[in-house]
Amino acid sequence: MIKALFAALLVGGIVLIAFGFQSLHSLGNDVSRFFTGSPTDKTMMLFVGGAVAAAAGLFGLAFSSRR
């Protein structure tokens, strides 16, 4: 049961990172980068949230089997 939770975190993190890449190439993000030089907050939250979820999933899968 616990491994399924960590696997879901890993998959969810990968999906969030994929959505972040899609958001990075959107028209609104291009406009924001033109004026501010940085991507939108939504894009950054997708990347950060995806990275944290994927890292938690990997960490959990790696260390839950050592019991």
C-alpha distance (Angstrom), angle and dihedral (degrees) to the residues before:
residue distance angle dihedral
M1 . . .
I2 3.80 . .
K3 3.80 92.4 .
A4 3.81 89.5 54.6
L5 3.81 89.7 54.7
F6 3.79 92.2 50.9
A7 3.80 91.1 45.8
A8 3.81 89.2 51.8
L9 3.82 89.7 50.7
L10 3.78 90.3 51.5
V11 3.80 93.7 48.6
G12 3.80 92.0 43.9
G13 3.79 90.5 50.9
I14 3.79 91.5 51.4
V15 3.81 90.3 49.4
L16 3.81 91.5 50.4
I17 3.80 90.9 50.5
A18 3.82 89.7 50.1
F19 3.82 90.0 51.4
G20 3.80 88.1 48.8
F21 3.80 90.6 56.2
Q22 3.80 90.4 49.0
S23 3.79 90.6 49.2
L24 3.80 90.6 47.8
H25 3.81 90.0 63.7
S26 3.80 97.5 44.7
L27 3.80 124.1 116.5
G28 3.81 93.7 -114.6
N29 3.76 91.4 52.6
D30 3.80 91.5 48.0
V31 3.81 89.7 54.0
S32 3.80 91.2 48.1
R33 3.80 92.0 49.5
F34 3.82 90.6 48.6
F35 3.80 93.3 55.9
T36 3.81 102.6 30.6
G37 3.79 104.1 22.6
S38 3.79 92.6 -128.5
P39 3.81 135.3 83.1
T40 3.80 122.3 -102.2
D41 3.79 122.7 -83.0
K42 3.81 90.6 -112.4
T43 3.79 91.4 58.5
M44 3.78 92.7 48.2
M45 3.81 91.8 48.5
L46 3.80 90.1 51.8
F47 3.80 91.0 52.3
V48 3.80 95.3 44.1
G49 3.80 94.5 43.5
G50 3.78 91.4 46.8
A51 3.78 92.8 48.9
V52 3.81 92.8 48.8
A53 3.81 93.0 47.0
A54 3.81 93.0 46.1
A55 3.81 91.9 47.4
A56 3.80 91.5 48.9
G57 3.80 90.3 49.3
L58 3.79 93.0 49.0
F59 3.79 92.3 45.5
G60 3.78 91.7 48.7
L61 3.79 94.1 47.7
A62 3.78 92.1 47.1
F63 3.79 96.5 49.8
S64 3.82 103.0 30.6
S65 3.81 92.2 71.1
R66 3.81 94.1 56.2
R67 3.80 95.3 76.3
